Amino acid sequence: MARGSLSRWLGKHLAAAPVLKPYPGWTLGAGEKQGISARVRRQLWRWLRADFEVEWLEGLRLRLLPRNETSQAIFVTGRYEPNEFCWLNRVLQPGMMFVDIGANMGLYSLFAAKKVTARGKVLAVEPSSRECEILEGNIRSNCLPNVRAVKAAVSDRRGTADLLVAPLRNSGHNTLGRFGYGTTAERSERVPTERLDDLVRTAGFDRVDVIKMDVEGAEMLALRGAAETLRRFHPVLLLEVSDRTLQHQGSSSREVLDFLAREGYRFHSFDHASGLPQPLQVKPYFDSENIVAVGGESAPW
């Protein structure tokens, strides 16, 4: 058996079983050295060379890519941002409309598509050609006609911008600004920019229930271009807040939170002790933290 074929066979059959339960204090790499099985898979990961598919949450098929840190976490531990996915598992209901801004390989888009069922719709927006190809492949593999992929960056205006594309290992660092983690760009790619308000209108959505946003510092641009959507539909937001990337695009966590507060949003973070949402403690500096923003007086969980 050629090494590529053996790599695919081992990857498919030895990947960790998917796990859907809270993991208090989870960060990328958590759990990869806990237990013999995880340590063995972590060593095996270094040997794998060919892409392969695994079964993931909700019976989804997911393409994993060697030397990619998100794929590594899923292969070794069966988890990626587990607290966020547990929360979404409670929030998403059949018939909902979900928007994934910065969809990358499509983890959130695929999961949401299953949860909202054929009665709902998912709009997956991803600017990078490399990641968009992986996203579209995952959509096809799972036969998800309720997901529409759009190759664009979300901003406050329609036009074009230069996207810094990180190496595959750090594909989640792709940015319209500068890298916040010492990453070295693999290349720069000219990409179209669109307002979320326009994308929602073009997609024919009559409402938006949940938005996930992870755009590496371009959050304020994206929110300004989504002002009509926020005011009209009051969607729940799951978004990354990171001053180390926001500062490279002339913004800050304070500006993001103030903007949303003026639109009537309240904020929650994922408790380090339980992994469950709790009221957010606002601080002067946020370092790559996912928060939940909810409009109105009650939380939908």
Phi, psi and omega in degrees: 000127179298156185300322180298315179294319178295320179300315179295320181295314180295317180300315182294319188268343184249002178297149178297148174293141180296143183235131177234084174201157183300150176226091184306131177073020183300137168224163181302127183100349181297136177084356185284348178242014182263110179092156183295316184300314180295320180294323178294315179296325179296321177291319180296324181305324182292339182270333185293141184232336184254147174298152178206161179257144174230162173273132184239196183305149178060024180072016181287151172262132186228128178277121176257147185238118177306144180074013175252128189292327176293314178300321179299315180300318181291318180294315187282320188242346184077009184231149165207125184042057187298326180294321179293319180289325175296319178296313179298325179300330179273330186274316186287134181229156177307135178093353181287162175248124186239136177240128181247105182260116190084055190289336182053230183283352170103017182305310182290321180297315181295313181298314180298320181301321177291319184288322181278349179061184181294346178283340181252180180221154178230132174249116183250117185246122183214124185277330186286130179301318182297310182290327179294324177296319178293316178304309182296324177295319178294324177296315180295317182300331182259004177050062184248084181290348180272007177250128175246121179265135178235124179272095181193163170259139178274131183214195180263004179201158176275132180173220177221160179205162177266123178259123172280121183259121181281163172303158184307321181304321184249041186299338177288355181266357180310136189210153173274352179251237173241153179295144179258003187233022180073016180288145175259129184293139173279325178190172172246140184230127176283123186232153175286149174244143181222150171280138178299323178306319180288321180296318179296318179296315181296324180287347179078021179289129176268359172193163173229124184264318184220136173237129169254131184227122176216093189233023168050055174101349181264019184302317182294320176301314181296318181293320178298324178281359179243014187303316181295318180297318180296316183287326184279320188249343182050052181292153170287139181245134167245111185221148175278135175240119185215107180296333182293335175260324179302321184297334180282353176237029172070028183226187182200164177298324179300317180295318180298310182294321178296318179301312181290324178298322179294337177270007175090018182269146171245161193235145176227152173239173178265116185300130181291341181271330184239339186080003183260158179296140175218159178305136183288134170267107183290137181221166185288339184219125175249135183241090176055058181243134176275132177233162177247130177246127186234132174272158179082191187263342184243152178264137185277046176207000000 
